[in-house]
Amino acid sequence: MSQSLRRGVSIEAFWAIPETERFHEFYGGELVPKATPSGEHGGAQVGVAAAVAPRFQRPTGGGGVGGWWIATEVEVKLETGEIVRPDVLGWRRERCPERPLGTPVQVRPDWICEIISPENAKNDTVKKLRLYHLVAISHYWLLDPRDGTLTVMRWSQDGFVTVVRAERHEIVHAEPFDALALSVSALFGDDPPMDPP
């Protein structure tokens, strides 16, 4: 299977890829390979999951608020029939009481975070943004290691509305996890600053 994007293919071309080799998504009539993760991308993916999951996956007694299922790199079949594999995603338990299971997951997420790769930037910022709006993903984050920014968007009828745009050094209350302050640097997987001796 060529790693280049293939246009005008059917969903059967996606399912024909062996599951162990299926590092692709299918949307807009295109078979789109996922970019090979860089160190920056992998660090950010772990950073987002580590910042969100312990606090929101379930009450922890240590300040967690619970109410979510959080996952990484899960194949999701959207209502449109397209298949995406977001970097980090979550489902509200009030809408999805049981953990989403199987491949692909058939339940639309309530929150998606994509970490922008240089090779796939247009997909995350244009094509997937349009698709996620079409299927009414409530919250969409874009984390960009290239310029160290976080963009937090909320669904509205006319398009996603940017509610937070922050840089690496900032602390934010980012929907839908705005109950707690999140360090943008921590989302990138950065080490916390050292206290002076």
Rosetta blueprint (number, residue, H / E / L):
1 M L
2 S L
3 Q L
4 S L
5 L L
6 R E
7 R E
8 G L
9 V L
10 S L
11 I H
12 E H
13 A H
14 F H
15 W H
16 A L
17 I L
18 P L
19 E H
20 T H
21 E H
22 R L
23 F L
24 H E
25 E E
26 F E
27 Y E
28 G L
29 G L
30 E E
31 L E
32 V E
33 P E
34 K L
35 A L
36 T L
37 P L
38 S L
39 G H
40 E H
41 H H
42 G H
43 G H
44 A H
45 Q H
46 V H
47 G H
48 V H
49 A H
50 A H
51 A H
52 V H
53 A H
54 P H
55 R H
56 F H
57 Q L
58 R L
59 P L
60 T L
61 G L
62 G L
63 G L
64 G L
65 V L
66 G L
67 G L
68 W E
69 W E
70 I E
71 A E
72 T E
73 E L
74 V L
75 E L
76 V E
77 K E
78 L L
79 E L
80 T L
81 G L
82 E L
83 I E
84 V E
85 R L
86 P L
87 D L
88 V E
89 L E
90 G E
91 W E
92 R E
93 R L
94 E L
95 R L
96 C L
97 P L
98 E L
99 R L
100 P L
101 L L
102 G L
103 T L
104 P L
105 V E
106 Q L
107 V L
108 R L
109 P L
110 D L
111 W E
112 I E
113 C E
114 E E
115 I E
116 I L
117 S L
118 P H
119 E H
120 N H
121 A H
122 K H
123 N H
124 D H
125 T H
126 V H
127 K H
128 K H
129 L H
130 R H
131 L H
132 Y H
133 H H
134 L H
135 V L
136 A L
137 I L
138 S L
139 H E
140 Y E
141 W E
142 L E
143 L E
144 D E
145 P L
146 R L
147 D L
148 G L
149 T E
150 L E
151 T E
152 V E
153 M E
154 R E
155 W L
156 S L
157 Q L
158 D L
159 G L
160 F L
161 V E
162 T E
163 V E
164 V E
165 R E
166 A E
167 E E
168 R L
169 H L
170 E L
171 I E
172 V E
173 H L
174 A L
175 E L
176 P L
177 F L
178 D L
179 A L
180 L L
181 A L
182 L E
183 S E
184 V H
185 S H
186 A H
187 L H
188 F L
189 G L
190 D L
191 D L
192 P L
193 P L
194 M L
195 D L
196 P L
197 P L
